[in-house]
Amino acid sequence: MKLFILYQTDSWKSKASRVCFGVFDTRAKAIDSAKWQELYNHYSEVVVLEVTLNLFEEV
């Protein structure tokens, strides 16, 4: 099963600046939530990472 983690980050998309905003079952729901919460602006970007459930790996 695939899950999608929604992060807001700086415009350089550095891992140190990531803030998690949720876990979703589809990419479309994650993007819709980011738009609804107005996470896109001039100073930040949104990153949606796809991960596999029950798989040990670095995110």
C-alpha positions as CSV (number, residue, x, y, z in Angstrom):
1,M,0.0,0.0,0.0
2,K,1.3,3.5,-0.9
3,L,1.0,6.5,1.3
4,F,1.7,10.1,0.6
5,I,3.3,12.4,3.1
6,L,2.7,16.2,2.7
7,Y,5.5,18.5,3.7
8,Q,5.9,22.3,3.5
9,T,9.5,23.4,3.0
10,D,11.5,26.4,2.0
11,S,12.0,27.4,-1.6
12,W,15.3,25.4,-1.7
13,K,13.4,22.2,-0.6
14,S,16.0,21.4,2.1
15,K,15.3,18.5,4.4
16,A,16.1,20.6,7.5
17,S,13.2,23.0,6.8
18,R,10.5,20.3,6.3
19,V,7.3,20.5,8.3
20,C,4.9,17.5,8.0
21,F,1.2,18.4,7.4
22,G,-0.3,15.0,7.0
23,V,-0.4,11.5,5.5
24,F,-2.8,10.7,2.7
25,D,-3.9,7.7,0.7
26,T,-3.7,9.5,-2.7
27,R,-1.4,12.2,-4.1
28,A,-4.5,14.2,-5.2
29,K,-5.9,14.4,-1.7
30,A,-2.5,15.6,-0.4
31,I,-2.3,18.3,-3.1
32,D,-5.9,19.4,-2.5
33,S,-5.3,19.7,1.2
34,A,-2.2,21.8,0.5
35,K,-4.2,24.1,-1.7
36,W,-7.0,24.3,0.9
37,Q,-4.6,25.1,3.7
38,E,-2.8,27.7,1.4
39,L,0.6,26.1,2.0
40,Y,1.9,27.4,-1.4
41,N,3.3,31.0,-1.2
42,H,6.4,33.0,-2.3
43,Y,8.6,31.7,0.5
44,S,7.7,28.0,0.6
45,E,7.1,25.0,-1.5
46,V,5.1,21.8,-1.0
47,V,6.7,18.3,-1.3
48,V,4.6,15.1,-1.5
49,L,6.6,12.0,-0.8
50,E,5.3,8.6,-1.8
51,V,6.2,5.8,0.7
52,T,5.3,2.2,1.0
53,L,3.5,1.0,4.1
54,N,5.4,-1.6,6.3
55,L,8.7,-1.0,4.5
56,F,11.7,0.1,6.5
57,E,13.6,2.8,4.7
58,E,14.9,6.4,5.3
59,V,12.5,9.1,4.3
